[in-house]
Amino acid sequence: MNREYTASETRLFAGLDSPKKIQDFLETLSVNFEKDGETCRSPRLVLRHKSAHCMEGAMLAAAILEFHGHKPLVLDLRSVKPHDDDHVVAVFRQFGCWGAISKTNHAVLRYREPVYKTIRELALSFFHEYFLDSGKKTLREYSDPFDLRYFNRLKWRTADRELFEIPQRLDSIRHYKLLFSAQIRNLRKADPIEIKAGRLTDWKNR
C-alpha cells in the first residue's frame, strides 16, 4: 500500500480491484472541460474535484491499478495536429494481453478489453472511431507505455498542484507511426451516421 494515500482514498482504491471496476468508477466522474484554464490534476485532486479529462483519468486509473499490483502505465495516442486532440489512456495486462481504461466524453475511444497481443494492436483498435466532424480519420501514432513512477519525485499520485511536466514528458517520448503515406492517402472518410454517433456525449459543457 502506498503510504501517501489517506484512509478514504485507500478504502476507495481497495474496492476498485479490477480494471472493469476502475472504468465504471471513472464513468461517475464528470468531464473536466477546463473552463478556468488548462489543468493536469493529480489523482488526489481528481477525486477532490470529482471530474477529469483523459490525461487526468488515465493517471487516476494508473494509480489504482498500481495499488493492486500493476505498473502505473499510460499510453499516448497522437493525432493530426493542429486539427485534432491526442488521447491518453491507462494500459494494463491481463491473460497475457493488453487492455485500456479511458476517460472520454464521447461514445467511442472508451474502455478496451484485454484481448490485444501488442500495444500496436491496442492502439489500432482506436483508429476507425478517431475522426473529426468532417469524417477525416486522424489517429497517426502511439507511444511506448510510460511508467508514471518516473515522476515519483513529484508525488504525482497526491500532489496539490498542476502536473504539466507529465503530459510534456509523455509527448516527448518515442512514438510509432500507425500508417505509411500511401495508407493515409487512401483513407475513406467516416460515414455520416458514424459522424452523428460520434457527436454523442455523456456530459454537457454548460
N, C-alpha and C positions, 0 to 999 in steps of 0.2 A: 504493500500500500504506500502511496506517495504521501509523505507527512505534511506536504503543503496544503492538502485539502482539509476543509472544515468537516465537522461531523455530518452536516446536512449534505454536503457535496459527496462525501463518502457513501452515505446511505443511498443517494440517488444513483451514483455510479454502480454500486453493488447490485442494484436491481436491474440495471441495463446490461445484462450478462450475455447478450448475443447481438450480432450486427443487426438483425431484424428489429430487436427492441430499441437499439440506438436510433435506427432510422425512424421508427414510429415516434420516438421522443422528439427528434428534430422536426417532425411534421407539426408538433404542437407549438413550436416557436413561430412567431410572426416573422415576416421578411424585414430585414434592416434595409430600408430604402435610402439611408444616409442623408436624411433631409437637412441635417446641420453640417454636412461635410463628410469627407471620406473617413472611414473607420477601419481598424483591424483589431478587434477586441479579443482579448484572451478568453479561454473557456469560462473563467470565473465571471468576467464582465458580460459574456453572452447570457449566462444564467441570470445575472442580475437584471439585465435589460429585457430578457425573455424574447430576444429577436436576434437574427443572424442573416448575413448574406453568405454566399457559397464558401468563401475563404474561412470565415468565422465558424460556419457549421462544420467544415472539414476539420478544423483544429479541435473543436469540441469533440467530434466523433473520434478523432485520433487519440485524444486524451482518455476517453472512456475505453476505447479498445486497448490502450496501453495498461489501464487499470486491471484489465482482465488477461494480461499476459502477451498481448500482441505488440509489435513495434508500432510507434505512432507515425504512420506514413501518410503523406498526402501526394497527390498527383495533379500536375498542371496540364490542362487541355488548352492548347493555344489556337486561336482563330485568326482569320484575316484581319489585319489592322489597317486603318482605324475603324473599320466598318462594324466589327462585332467584338463582344467581350470574351475574354478567357473564362474558363470554368475550372474550379478546383474541387476535388473530391478526396475523401479519405479512402484508402485502399487496405484490404485485408486478405488473408489467405485462409481458406477452409477446404478440406478434401483435396489438397494439392492444387487448388485453383484460386484465381483472383476474383474478388468482388469489390464493390464500391458503395460507399454511403455518401449521399449527396443532398445538399440543401439548395433547392431551387424553387422559384415561384411558378414554374411552368409545368405543363403536362408531361414534358419529356425531360431528358438529361437527369433522370432520377436514379434511384437505387438500382444496383446491378447485382444479380445473384452470383454467388461464387462458382461460376461454371467456365471461366475463361482461363486457358492454359498459360497465357502470357499477358504481360501488361499491354503489348500491342493489340492483342485480341480485345482486351477490355476497352482500350481507347477507341478502337474501331466500332465498338458497339454503340458509341455515341454519335457516329458520323452522320447517318442519314437524317436524324432529327435535329441536327445542328445547322439551322439556316436562318436567314434574315426574312423579313416580311416580304421581300421581293422573291423569295424562293431560292436564292443563291445559297448553296451549301458552303460553309465557311471553316469547318474544322480542318486544321492543317498539320498540327504537330502535337506531340505528347512528351512529357518529361520522364526522366527516371523517377521512381518513387523517392520522395525526400523524407528523411528521418528527422522529425522535429526535435529530437534530443540534441541536435546540433545547436539549438538555441536554449539549452538548459540554463546557460548563464543569464539569460533574460527572464528566467522564471515564466516561460511562455504559458504555462498552464494557469497561473494565478495572478499575473501582473495586473496592476491597476492603471495601466497606461496603454496607449496605442502601440501596436507591434508591427509597424510598417516594414521593419527590417526583414520580416519573414516573407511576405509576397515579393519583395525586391530580390531576395536571395533565390526564391523559387523561380522567378522569371529569368535569372541569370544562369541557372544550371543547364546541363546538356539537355537538349530536346531532339526528338527524332521526327523526321518527316513521315507523314502517313501516305502521301501521294507523290507521284512524279508528274512532271509538267504535262505530258500527254493526257494523263488521267484527269488533271484539273481542267484542261481544255474540253474534255469530253463530258464533263458533268452535266446532268439534266437538272433542271430546277424542280423544287418540290411542287407537288400538285396544289391547286387552290384549296382543296379540302384539308390537305396536310397543313397548309399555312393557317387556315382557320382554326384547326385543332391546336396548333402551336401558340395561338393567342390566348388560350385558356390559362387562367391564373388562379392560385389559391388565395392570395391576399391582394387587396386593392391599395394602390398608392394614393391615399387621400390627403 
